Every structure is written in structure tokens, then in C-alpha cells.
């Protein structure tokens, strides 16, 4: 993979790629609406009445409130005749609109992040394909707990935007994005974590350190603010590490956990490779370890924010394997 000047893309192929991303995003959101199991009461979420930490993820509250107020029975009655039955419910249709837009932004942001890492258009688009396939495996093809929540797919979008801004050296943009990302979900810590790993591995210049301090302060400040705002809500936080370790030693759980474990292990493998990809692998491994303490591993969507960086790592390993295979074929 070249670290030189980024390879340009033709206008037609770029437009076609964006169109395909839009179609894939709509398909992803539609299937997720059909198979996703309800996990939270959306009316309680909008009213700010959920238990914490779920209610802390409050950015989508006004978005869903606006959509549910706009999708009146009169407007729902005028949906196209061939609208799937499961989208004729205002809440499900709201999820479709939010998740299709969130996935679309996530795919384009991942492409930009991969372009910043690989400096190659074809490799960036391959990485987007890996990202999309992994998202299907983690969010939709989960036989255990395929919950659908208001903030998961927007978190993928914020994660991709954060990765792109950090990998392209736009640290001020990352600082400005972070408050919104943290309001959506606290796993936005992966943006400053990626910058920390890049700095630690010597893949970012020293001007990144002050921005890292600012990002860390923003994350803490927003977390304290939402904790205070919803201090009267019941607390449903649990220590999950023991439960997760017990789950991992049950062989019958391994097939369901395979996609999540594969992306975590492959990312950790990438952490020992040369180049900036090792920072992405290191950040993914550290984030996976942190989430094991607070998130149920059987509920793989809880680890979904790892996908943005993990897809970069998996694409790097795939390209490395293909390059070695081609070299061996030439010399055979």
C-alpha cells in the first residue's frame, strides 16, 4: 500500500460509488428495521425517562421527536402502496430514516478515512466493502440479541467521521465534532484514542498532543454534563466483565460471537504491523478491552463502534495476504 500522493478517482465512478452506498444504506436500514428487536421504549427515550446509561445517549432525542410528530396517521396513510408492512409503523419508519442516513454517512466517512490511510481509491473502496459486510454481521446477522436502538448507527457515522478527521490531520474538526458524538454515545472516546495511538506510535506530529488534551477534556465534560442532567433517572449500569468471560468459555456461543471476535483478533494482529494501521489496531484492541467491562458481549451491537477502525485493519491484512499470494504465484 502506497503512502504517497493519494490516487484520484473519476467523476463517473465516484458518482456510481456514492449511488451504490446510498442503495446499500437503505437496504441495511430496511433489513435492520425488519429483524431488529425492540430494546427501549422510544416514547420514554424522547421524554428522557430511560434508565442510565441508555438515556445519556440523548443526541437522537429531538430527531426522533421531530420524526414521530411529523409522521402523523394522516401522512402514514398516504405511504406508497408497496411500502413493506413493517415500515408502516411510525417508530420503525423513523428508525429507517435515521439508520439509512447514518449508514450512508458512515460508509462515505469510512471511505474518506481509508483514503487517508491507504492513499489509494481502490483500496479505500475495498475497505468500505469490508466495513459494510462487517456491519451486517454485527448488527443484523446476530442470532443472540439483535436489538435496534436509536444511537447505534449514528455512532457508526460519528466514528467514521472522527477517524477520517484524525487520520487526515484535521484535529480541530475532530474537536468540534466530538461533543455531538459523545452526546450520541460515549464510545466516541475512540476518536481521541486513535489520535493517542498515532502519537504514541510516532505516526502523528507533536502538534496533536494539545488537541488530544482538548478532546479528552471535552469527552469528560460532556459525560459529566449528561450525568448531571439525568441524575434522577434509575441506573441500570452493570459490571459485565465476569459475565463476558463466562460467555466466552461456552462453545455454543462461539458461532454467534465469531464476527466480533474475528474483528477484534484481526485488529490486534494489525497492531503489530508497520505503518499507521498499527495505531488503528491498537486503538481497536484497547477499546474492545474497555467495552468488555461494561457491555454484554452477546449483544454484539454494543461493540459496533469498533467496526470503523477494525475494517481498516482487516482490509490491510487482506491486501497484505493478496500481495503475498500474487508474489508466490509469479514465482511458482
N, C-alpha and C positions, 0 to 999 in steps of 0.2 A: 504494500500500500504506500502510495507516494505521499510524502509530507510536503510537496512542493506547491506550485500555484494551483488553485482549485480548477478543475476541469469544467468548462462552460456547458450549458445544456441548450438545445434548440428550443425555439418558442413552441413549435407544434408538440414536441414530445413532452415539454413541461406542462402545456395545457392538457394534454391527454392524461398525464400522470395525475394532475390535480383532479380531473374529472373522475378517474378511477378511484382516487382516495375518497371523493365525495360519495360515490356509489358504495364503496366498502364501508364507509362510516354509517350510512343509512342502513345497510344490511346488518351490520354489527348491532346497532341500536334496536332495530326491529326484532332480531332474534333474542337479544337480551331482554326486551320487554315481554317476549313470549315465555321464556324459560325462567326468568329471574323471579325468585320468591320474595314476597314482601317481608321486610325486616323491621321497618319502623312505620309508625302511624304518621303519614305525611301532614295531616292537619295539626297534630301535636308538634311536629318539627317546625312548621311555619309559625306556630304560636309560641315557640320557644320553650315547650314543656317536656321535651325528651330528657331522659337521664343523660348525665355526662359520662363519658366524653363525647357521645354522639351529638349532643346539642352544641358543643364547642365548634363543630364544623358548620358554621352558620352562614357562610357566604351565599349559598344557594337558596336561603330562606326567601328573600324578596323575589328571586327569579321564579321559583315555583308558585309563590303567592300571585304574582302577576299572571302567570300562565293559567292557573286554576280559576282566577277571576275572569280571564279572557275567554276561556273555553266553557261558555255558558251552555245550558241544554239546547238552546236555540241554535247556536253555532255547531254544536256536536251533531245535531240532527241534519245539518247540511254537508257533512263529510261525504267525500266521493263514495259511490255505491259499493265499490270493490275494496274499500278500506277493511283491513283484517279485523275480525271481531275484537281481538284483544287490544286494539288501538282505539276502540270506541269508548273507552273509559277515560275521563279527563286526566286522571293521575298517570295512567300508562302512556297516554299521548304526550303528556308533559315530560315524562322520562324519555320518550323517544326524541323529542325535540332537543332536550338538553344533552342527551348522550350522543346523538348523531353529530351535533355541533362540537361537543367536547372531543369526540373521537377524531373528527376531521382536523381540528386544530392540533390534536396530539400527533396525528400522522404527519402533518406538514412540519410541525416543530421537530419531530424526530428526524425527518429528512434533513432539515437545516442543521441539527446537531451532528448528524452523521457526516454531512458535507464538511462541517468544521473540523471533524476528527479525521476523516479519511481523505479529504481533498479530492474526491472523485465522485462524479454524479452517479455512475452505475452502481458503485459500492454503497452510496448513500441510499439509493432506492432499494437495493437488495436488503439493506438493514431495515428499511421501513416494512418490507415484506416479512422479515423475521419478527419485527415488533408486532405487526398485526396478527400474525399467526399465534404468537405467544399470548397476546391479549385474549384471543378466542379461547385458548386452552385454559387460561387462568380464570377468566370471568364467566365464560359461558359453558365450557365443557367440564364443569366441576360437579361430579356426582354427589358430593357431600353437602355443601351449604352454598348453593348458587344465589346468594342474596343480591338484591338490587337496591342500592342506596343512592341518595341524591348527589353525593360528593365524589364518588369513586372515579367516574370517567372525567369529570372536570379536573380531578387531581392528576390524571394522566396528561392532560393538556398543560397544566401548570408545570409538571415535571419535565416535559419536553421543552417548553419554553425556557425554563431555568437552565437545563443542560445546554441548550443552544447558546444562551447568553453567556454562560460561563466559559464554554469551550471556544467561543469566538472572541473572548476577551471583553465583552460588553458588561463589565461588572456593575456599573451604575444602573443599567437597565435591570440587572438581576436584583439589585437592592430595591428598586421601585416596584418590581413585580412581587417580591416576597411577602409584603403584608397581605395582599389579596390571597396569595397561595396558602399562607398559614391560616387565614380565616376559613379557607375551604377545607383544609386538612393539615394536621400538624406534621405529616410526613414530608411537607415542604422543606424540612431540615436537610433533605438530600441535596438541595442546591448549594447551601454553604458547605455541606460535607464534601461534595465533588470539588469545590474550589480548594478546600483544605487539603484534599488528597493530591490535587495537581500541584499545589505549592510544596507539599511535603516531598513529593517525588521530583521536584525541580522542573516541572512542565509548565509553570506559570511564572511570570516575572514578579518581583517582590512588591510591586505596587498593588498586588492582590491582597496583601495582608490587611491593610486598613479596611478594605471592602469586606473582608471576611469578618472582622470585628464588628462592623456595622450590621452585616447580615445576622450575625449571632445575637446582637442586641435587639434587632427587630423581631426575630423569632421569639425571644424570651418576653419582650414587651407585649407582643400580640397575645401570646399564650396567657400571660398574667391578666391581660385585659378581658379576654373572653371567660377566663375562670372566675373573675370577679363579677362579670355581667350575668353569669348563670350560676352564681354561688348558691342560690336557693334550690336548684334542681337536685333531684336524687342522684347519687353517684353509683354508677354501675361498673367502675373500673375494677379490673381483676389482675392478679399476678398469674400469667399464663405459662411461664417457663416450665414448671413441673408437668403441667398437663400436656404441653407440646412435646416434651421429651418422652413422655409415656406414649403419646400418639406415634412418634417416630419409630418406636421399637415394635409396633404392631404390623406384621407383614401384610395384613389385609388392607391397611391404609396406604401402602406404598403405591399402588396403581393410581389412586386419586391424587396423591401428593407428587407424582413423578414430574409434571411440568414445573412446579415450583422448586422442587429440589434440584432439577436439572439446571434451571436458570441460575440458581444460587451457586451450585458447584462449578458450573462453567465460568461464571463471573469471577469466582475466587481463583480459578485456573488462570484467567486472563490477568489477574493482579500480579502474576509473576512473569509476564511477558514484557519485552521492551516497548517503549513508546507510550504515548499518552493514554492508551487504552488501559494500562495498568492502574491508572488513577480511577477510571470508571469501575474497574473490577474491585478495587479496594473499597470504594465508596459503597458499592452494592453489597459486598460481604459484610461490612460494618453495619449497614442499615438492616440487613437480614438478621444479624445477631441481635440488634436492638429491638426489632419488632417481635422476635421470639419471646421477649419478656412480657409484652403487653397485648399481642394479637394471637388469636387461635389459628394454628397452622392449618387445620382442616378447613377453615374458611379462607381459601386461598386468595380471594379478592382483597382481603386485608393486607396482603403483601403486593398488591397490584402496582404500587408506585415504584417497585424495583424494576419493572419491565423496561422503562425507557433506557436506563443505563445497561441493564442486562442484555438487551438486544444489540447494543453496540459491541459488547464483549463477545456475544455469540457469533455475530457477523464477522468480527476479526478472526475468531478461531476457525470459522467456516472457510474464509478466504485463505487463511494460512494452510488449512488442510488441502484445499483445492490446488493451491500453488505447489505444494509438495507432491501431490498426486500427479499433476501435469509434468513436473520435472522428472519424476520416476518413469512416467510413460514415454517421455522423449528419450531417455537413456536406456529403455528396455530393449 
